């Protein structure tokens, strides 16, 4: 098989080529050629009509390459050439991927600091592959099986204490001193995670993205004034602090509409505000497995799918686990535990989640 260099101006596209190439794909092919060289010759006939390699020729034009390597397929009849134009594209589509091995290979390239977009994979595809690989490696036991909700009436009543191995679950009122005594039996908590009522109506705000319909809570569903809700939170926070060890961390969730009441109540109970993690639009924040500590590998097209969480130019200090990283273009990007933070372009509502593993 002889390779000849042919001027791109002399090459003619096949009139029956049904394969299309977007501008984005031509740019990706061009980036690949610029990095790796023109490794795959264009297949042509004796009249220099392209049989396979239309995208590579367009990419060569984009790069300003005058001549490209070609191979003449002089043995093909006109019918064979028409069939091969289709076969060259369609047969490649029928190949599959060993997704576990693919994830390992992509991760290895990332660790070598290779510009991963040169492989042709989109960032969203890579993140999904990493998610699948992690879930495949996670050992799931019977304790991970979730029972289906029973259609029967609930049996728990106020004061019921459920003993679940080393865990204790109480049906009670977080404003009731006796509930803490019953649950903790004299012990004190080292860490608190609480998701109190948000003082917003359940309908339209708490719905599992439409999949789950909850009944309205008994209280804290929008009926309280600002002062009433602040007092409600203050009473709960005071009991949480009383029944926790000194220096314990309390992680408290709140709807953005009532963040000020939460902060107001917290100032009167807690000694220090450690962190406040919130996006201006209430959208979920994400980290990427392909990033390394202090370094974002999301650039160019990647940022369309994963918009960067950019800090103000005059931002000087972050607190707790939050920090800034410096991007190659000089901008500051928010990071959590050293991992750059992003939003996801397809999250349309506050609280949306593209990937379960993301922060």
PEVEN-V977650 format. One record per run of one state. SS is the DSSP state (h for helix, s for strand, l for the rest). FROM is the first residue (numbers start at 1). TO is the last residue. If there is no record, write none. Layout:
{{SS/FROM/TO} {SS/FROM/TO}}
This chain:
{{l/1/2} {s/3/7} {h/8/10} {l/11/11} {s/12/12} {l/13/22} {h/23/36} {l/37/41} {s/42/44} {l/45/48} {s/49/52} {l/53/53} {h/54/63} {l/64/66} {s/67/72} {l/73/77} {h/78/93} {l/94/98} {h/99/111} {l/112/115} {h/116/119} {l/120/122} {h/123/137} {l/138/141} {h/142/144} {l/145/160} {s/161/164} {l/165/166} {s/167/170} {l/171/176} {h/177/184} {l/185/188} {s/189/194} {l/195/207} {h/208/210} {l/211/225} {h/226/242} {l/243/243} {s/244/252} {l/253/255} {h/256/269} {l/270/285} {s/286/286} {l/287/291} {s/292/292} {l/293/294} {s/295/295} {l/296/301} {h/302/305} {l/306/307} {s/308/308} {l/309/309} {s/310/310} {l/311/321} {s/322/326} {l/327/331} {s/332/336} {l/337/338} {s/339/340} {l/341/341} {s/342/342} {l/343/359}}
